Amino acid sequence: MKKSLLVCSLLAAIGAAPVYADTFSVNVGAIGVMPNDSSSNLPVVETVAGLANGSTGVTVDNNTQLGLTFDYKVTDNWTLELVAATPFSHEIHGTGALAGLKIGETKHLPPTLLAQYHFDIGSDNVKPFVGFGLNYTTFFEDNVSNELVDTLGALGVATAGDHVDLALSDSFGYALQAGVNWKLTDKWGVHFMVSKMDIDTDADVRLNGTTIETVAVEIDPTVAMLGLRYTF
């Protein structure tokens, strides 16, 4: 409820705000997602494989895509920004006793709405800012690896005729941001930002449609973007 109220407040600010010169800007460049992840263990695998309790986990690798962010200037100091990107692709690997085992892979889109405060440092060309807002991450094209299928077969959990798949739940979380816009001309500039996003998901390994293992994963990535800025 609090998250929904925050989104409504941010959107309401757009409708109530006067139209300023240079109201709309778009930023295009490279955007990277670098997980600071942790996870629960895999108790079913540990039991079947005779591994120590708590000796397993998963990790998610980094990925860089084309970033596209849209800025709406509400006042001289406040701006609303929507962060978008082409879909990120991540491989999921085991850790601990499962180190080196590829669990699977997934894609995700993490649209994020932020309210930015731009500081006045006495320069019209350099504008540092901080931001806060909400992130929604949706996962899709979740696939288990052949390595995991072979491992489950070797442990006697699955047979060649069984169907093994992977499903990750969507996530709602907060986002914090800091960055700077550097104006090169009246229309063109450079945009740089770093964000910290709260992204948590439950990864279900399913055998013939039945969940046989669930891993809670806190991805909590650092997201960084460097790109060109154009102001309309």
PERAQUI-V828653 format. One record per backbone hydrogen bond with DSSP energy under -1.0 kcal/mol. CO is the residue of the C=O (numbers start at 1). NH is the residue of the N-H. Records with the same first field share a line. If there is no record, write none. Layout:
CO=NH ; NH
This chain:
1=5
2=6
3=7
4=8
5=9
6=10
7=11
8=12
9=13
11=15
12=16
13=17
23=73
24=232
25=71
26=230
27=69
28=228
29=67
30=226
31=65
32=224
33=63
34=222
38=218
42=46
43=47
44=48
45=49
46=51
52=55
55=97
57=95
59=93
63=33
65=31
66=86
67=29
68=84
69=27
70=82
71=25
72=80
77=118
78=74 ; 75
79=116
80=72
81=114
82=70
83=112
84=68
88=108
90=106
91=61
92=103 ; 104
93=59
95=98
96=99
98=101
101=94
103=145
104=92
105=143
106=90
107=140
108=88
109=138
111=136
112=83
113=134
114=81
115=132
116=79
117=130
125=183
127=181
128=119
129=179
130=117
131=177
132=115
133=175
134=113
135=173
137=171
138=109
140=107
143=105
145=149
146=150
147=151
148=152
149=153
150=154
151=155
152=157 ; 158
153=156
159=162
163=208
165=206
167=204
171=137
173=135
174=198
175=133
176=196
177=131
178=194
179=129
180=192
181=127
182=190
187=231
188=184 ; 185
189=229
190=182
191=227
192=180
193=225
194=178
195=223
196=176
199=219 ; 220
201=217
202=169
203=215
204=167
205=212 ; 213
206=165
207=210
210=207
213=205
215=203
216=40
217=201
218=38
219=36
221=197
222=34
223=195
224=32
225=193
226=30
227=191
228=28
229=189
230=26
